[in-house]
């Protein structure tokens, strides 16, 4: 499994640069036998979430897992204490991410599915 930021709405293009690098690497190794078992999952950044109908894998999170994710974000120096490219949203990065994951969980609950603290959503990239 490969997980990558698939958020091309990133106003500064950082995710696109990283994604282009990943796609170039995949192009070189996709013919290898082991790649038939490799799936690439894209998640969105802090700016947007996938539309519900585009989500191909939804990972429910408990309150403890949400906290663990927050701490993981704090390990990235560029994502704490005010991010370098804040954009129009003045909330801290981790707050935006948690709000986005909570909203995704609410959308799933509104559709009649179980109630979770948050849901991380992914869309599969087929190479």
N, C-alpha and C positions, 0 to 999 in steps of 0.2 A: 504494500500500500504506500502510495505517495500522497501526501497532503500538501496543498499549495494554495496560496492566496489567489483567487480567481477574480478579484475585484478590479475590473478595468475602469471603474468609476473613480479610482484613486486620482485625485486632482493633480498629483505630482508625478504620476507615471512610474513610481517605484515598483508597484506590483507587476506592471506590464514588462518592465525590464527583467524581473525575476522569472516571470512566466515564459517569456520568449527564450530565456536561457534553458529552462526546463524542457520546453518543447524541442529545442535544438538537440539537447541531450537525448531525449526520447527518440527522435528521428534516427539517431545513430545506433541505438541499441534495440529498437522495437523488433527487429528480426531475430533477436536472440531467443532461444527456447524458453528461458525463464521468464521472459516478458509476457508470455501468454497468461501467466498468473498474476501479473502486475496490474493494479487498477490505480488510476489517478483520480483523487477526489479534490474538488475545488471548493473552498469556502469563501465567503465574502468578508470584506474588511469592516471597518467601523462605520462606513458611510451608508451601506445598503445591505439588504438581505435578499436572497433569492425569492422570487415569487413562489407561493405555495405549490403551484402546479409544476414548477421546475425542480423542486427538491427531490433528489433521488435517494438520499440517505439522511435520516433525521436521528440524531443521537440525544436522547433525553438526559438531563442532568439534574441531580439532587442539589439541595442547597450546599452541601459539603463539596460537591464537584464544582459548583460555580465559584466557591471560594478558592479551591485549588487552581482553577483556571486563572482567577485574578492574580494569585501569587505567581503563576507561570508568566503572566504578562509583565509583572514587576521585574522579572529577571532580565527583561529586555530594556536596556538603558534608554533606548529611543522611545519607549512607550510609556514612560512614567514621568510624573511631575511636569506635565505639559509637553505634548509631542511637538516635534519640530515643525510639522505642517498641520496645524490645527484645523484649518478651514473655517467655515462659518459657525461651527458647533463648538461652544466654549466648554463643554463637559470634558473631563479627563477621558483618555482613550478607553480605559478599563470600564468606566461608567457607561460609555456609549455601547461597548461590546455587550455588557451585561443587560442593558436595556433592550438591545436588539435581540439577544437570545431569549429574554423574558417575553418579548412581543411575539416571537415565533412560537413559543410554547403556548401562549394565549390563543393564537390563531388555530393551532392544532386542537386545543381544548374546545374552542368555539365550534369546531367541525365535529365534535362529539368524541374526540379521543381523550386519553387519560390526561390528568392535570400534572404537569411537571414544573419545577422551579424555572427551568430554562431548556431550550433545545438548540443544539448546534446543527446547522443545516449544510448539506453538501450536494454538489452536482457532479456527476461523473464526467470526466473528459475521456473521450474515446480516441485513441491514437492509432 
